[in-house]
Amino acid sequence: MEAERGNDFWTPDLQHWDNLQCEPHVRESRAAIEVETSLWDVRRAVAAGVSLSFTIKDEDLDALKRWINATGKPLYIIQVFFDQAHVLPFRTLLRLIDEGAIEPRIDRQTNKATYYVPLERGVLLGDIPTPDVEGRIFIAPNGSVTAYGRLVGSEIRPASPEIAAAIMAGELVT
């Protein structure tokens, strides 16, 4: 996908393609992931007593459910932090909602109803080595300039081959 449609500023993903363009990739897949990001160092946060969580916006749930129903593929929420990535099966999220174990709260930054699922409800996917920081500049069509840093050159190092294999097979359960 990157070679076909990417460039130095943008890496394509299926959410920017229509269903017809996505179909060959979806047909061959065994599962899907919804990636959420949070710039926290998990180890330091936990040591400081900060409670971290998977964060899923309520407004995203219906579209994710429709996608699962249309494709028959399992979906996983992957919460990527600065130093770790954690995974939560979407069906676990739905079960927690149905049981009343979690309820949406208004996120202070986005002002949107958001579910906060404690990390302990998921599984550590792996550690992320400290990335490099690359300076970038974006110049908008109206001439506004934004300078920003981009984290590059890192990867998720799986906590265990079994977890990665279970996700790839669409069989991870928590």
Backbone hydrogen bonds, N-H to C=O, Kabsch-Sander energy under -0.5 kcal/mol:
donor,donor_aa,acceptor,acceptor_aa,energy
5,R,1,M,-2.7
6,G,2,E,-2.4
7,N,10,W,-2.3
16,H,13,D,-1.8
17,W,14,L,-1.8
22,C,18,D,-1.8
23,E,19,N,-2.0
25,H,22,C,-1.0
26,V,22,C,-2.4
27,R,23,E,-2.9
28,E,24,P,-1.4
29,S,25,H,-0.8
29,S,26,V,-0.8
32,A,74,P,-2.2
34,E,76,Y,-2.8
35,V,33,I,-0.5
36,E,78,I,-2.7
38,S,80,V,-2.3
40,W,38,S,-2.0
42,V,40,W,-0.9
45,A,41,D,-2.7
46,V,42,V,-3.0
47,A,43,R,-2.2
48,A,44,R,-1.7
49,G,46,V,-1.5
50,V,45,A,-3.0
52,L,50,V,-0.6
54,F,117,V,-3.2
56,I,54,F,-0.5
56,I,115,Y,-2.2
58,D,113,A,-2.7
59,E,113,A,-0.5
60,D,57,K,-1.5
61,L,57,K,-0.6
61,L,58,D,-1.2
62,D,58,D,-0.5
64,L,60,D,-2.1
65,K,61,L,-2.7
66,R,62,D,-2.6
67,W,63,A,-2.2
68,I,64,L,-2.2
69,N,65,K,-2.6
70,A,66,R,-2.4
71,T,67,W,-2.2
72,G,68,I,-3.0
76,Y,32,A,-2.2
77,I,88,L,-3.3
78,I,34,E,-2.7
78,I,76,Y,-0.6
79,Q,77,I,-0.6
79,Q,86,H,-2.4
80,V,36,E,-3.3
80,V,78,I,-0.7
81,F,79,Q,-0.6
81,F,84,Q,-3.2
82,F,40,W,-2.2
83,D,40,W,-0.7
85,A,126,G,-2.5
86,H,79,Q,-2.3
87,V,123,V,-3.0
88,L,77,I,-2.5
90,F,75,L,-2.8
92,T,89,P,-0.9
93,L,89,P,-1.5
94,L,90,F,-2.4
95,R,91,R,-2.1
96,L,92,T,-2.5
97,I,93,L,-2.1
98,D,94,L,-2.8
99,E,95,R,-2.5
100,G,97,I,-1.2
101,A,96,L,-1.9
102,I,96,L,-1.1
105,R,114,T,-2.8
107,D,105,R,-0.5
107,D,112,K,-2.7
111,N,107,D,-2.3
114,T,105,R,-3.0
115,Y,56,I,-3.4
117,V,54,F,-2.4
117,V,115,Y,-0.6
119,L,52,L,-1.5
121,R,118,P,-2.3
122,G,119,L,-2.0
123,V,87,V,-2.4
125,L,85,A,-2.2
125,L,123,V,-0.5
126,G,85,A,-1.9
127,D,157,R,-1.7
128,I,83,D,-3.2
132,D,152,V,-2.6
134,E,150,R,-2.8
136,R,148,Y,-3.0
138,F,146,T,-3.0
140,A,138,F,-0.6
140,A,144,S,-2.9
143,G,140,A,-2.6
146,T,138,F,-2.7
148,Y,136,R,-2.5
150,R,134,E,-2.3
152,V,132,D,-2.5
157,R,127,D,-3.4
157,R,155,E,-0.6
159,A,125,L,-3.1
164,A,160,S,-1.6
165,A,161,P,-2.5
166,A,162,E,-2.4
167,I,163,I,-2.1
168,M,164,A,-2.5
169,A,165,A,-1.8
170,G,167,I,-1.2
171,E,166,A,-3.4
172,L,166,A,-0.8
